[in-house]
Amino acid sequence: MNINMHAQAHSIAIIGGTGQLGLAIARRLARAGQSVIIGSRESSKALTAATALSVQLGCSIGAGSNAEAAAAGEIIIVTVPFASQENTLREIAEGVQGKIVVDTTVPLVPPKVMRVQLPVEGCAAVRAQNILGTSVRVVSAFHNVAAHKLATDETIECDVLVFGDDRAARESVRELVELCGLRGLHGGALVNSAAAEALTSVLIFINKTYAVDGAGLRITGSLTPPAVN
């Protein structure tokens, strides 16, 4: 295992961090000065990705297996496909107790990815909470932003809705979204994640129908930031 820690406010483990979304989030957070650990089912793949990103950004990125990264991180961001969600969460469950876990899972079921197909729990985020248990503060985010755009330095005209039952945890994740260069907005309780998860299938349909390169979500109106207790 090759885990390097920075003296930052948080160390952030990206589970499934060699995938497109995971790498994009890792890159943006590392550029913002956060301590990042890339996790993968194969630690060698994580090390390869972390080394390349370290060279590109001129900073040190940690690497390890998913379980190792989850145990080392203070905030854990899970960026795996729906088909891998349950196994991945069970793999890291021991190492994330008492921590914030950010679930980015969208319940896409190929080949009909343009059709909303939410799980029996109501949404993938609630499914994650059920698997990890009540001592884990599950927050969901990053559902409606195109990974290939997040992987660039461009400004993305997309808001990120953040859901969770623990307001303080939700605010911590909203701040991470802002560090990624996006506007993070509180979306309410974890069950509300169903709305953003379902909307992803709608956006995929819009992308195809209107030849859009990554349609996103933007909340209109003049928003007054909520008071922080």
Buried (B, 14 or more C-beta within 10 A) or exposed (E): BBBBEBEBEBBBBBBBBBBBBBBBBBBBBBBBEBBBBBBBBEBEBBBBBBBEBBEEBEBBBBBBBBBBBBBBBBBBBBBBBBEBBBEBBEBBBEBBEEBBBBBBBBBBBEEEBBEBEBBEBBBBBBBBBEBBEEEBBBBBBBBBBBBEBBBEEEEBEBBBBBBBBBEEBBBBBBEBBEBBBBBBBBBBEBBBBBBBBBBBBBBBBBBEEEEEEBBBBEEEEEEEEEEEE
